[in-house]
């Protein structure tokens, strides 16, 4: 099992969700996060004074997957989240040691 | 004799002016600070309003509006001891109780305006002490000088609704306190932007409406003067809003909400002294001047003087009020609808200038002494840990926004 973590532009969430649903992946968790990468931050101007926003708002998506679904998921997220501009985000893949569904007690791939 | 129409309008105006502090100024200022300090601003506005109301009842009204000395009223109306139910305020046709209450709402909002200078770092005890002393030592005498028959009134100085009494006193004092309390520790480059621009707009809009009571109420009657004052007030606010927005649009490519509503307040502060003499065209011209000049003033205080007058009390209110006071002799002449000056234009301008300079100087010196005293007695600043944590929790034990709960 793998845990796919993607940092994306907040406004791409709906298309990413649709893309994952389209390939049969049901269920993901999102967190509102802030951070910076190559995009750095941006500046905002209030009453003529510039304020530096060094951490840009992003969404973190987490999806737990069976090993054979990982490549599909990555390409679905990539296509759906991409705008072509700096700041589109990154995808990280982690080994997932165990999973258990709380209601039934199922474990492993059955729990996903 | 009590006139029912005048009294009805003054009761209405009084309610409108209190609305300017609670909640309008609280929302206007609260949206401009960081999320961790929103409640501290609201507490400060509420506490100052309550405390200054009691002080006005006890001492302030008497010091401003009882007696006709050059420098200060007398003690005859302390604790409103002689205020009978049917007493008529001399020179008006309204009950004195209504006049006391109307003027009380001005005594409430003026110290509250200064809050914008020291937010996000001041001790709450210092807020109370400075506001109380300031009301009695700065506001009450100046109100007497200009509106209570004191030396500036005798000189023929014109200040319809408080360009000098409210905005110059508050603006200059704000600068002095901001300078003495020192900048917030992240100033100028690490300061976080306003946490809720929408709240700034709601506050500014309520101020805009409340200002109809402030200015048209200052006619202390419900006739032609009140009507023209309301029209002038609205036109100045509208044109200043557009002027500020245009400047930002040209300069930065984007017209911002916070900028537009800051222009609104600049236009309102600027028309305040002149609302009794400006006609519609004069008000529009004054509003355009307000948007342009206050924009530059805000920039100059923060970036040139490098004083952390956090929410631009001097740049918006002080400069606006002073400018309106100085331009008043000219706008009375612009277009139709202008009112009468006390003197010819030249001598009137001279009297206005003397008033602005004298009041600014007096406010600065008195505020310096008051702030020094407050520093000695209770200390001005919270410690760095509390400043970083935010005053909401550190000072008041509350949190403005509970997310996910």
Interface residues (C-beta under 8 A of the other chain):
Chain A: X44 X45 X46 X47 X48 X49 X51 X52 X53
Chain B: X188 X189 X191 X192 X193 X194 X197 X248 X251 X252 X254 X256 X258 X259 X262 X295 X298 X299 X302 X303 X312
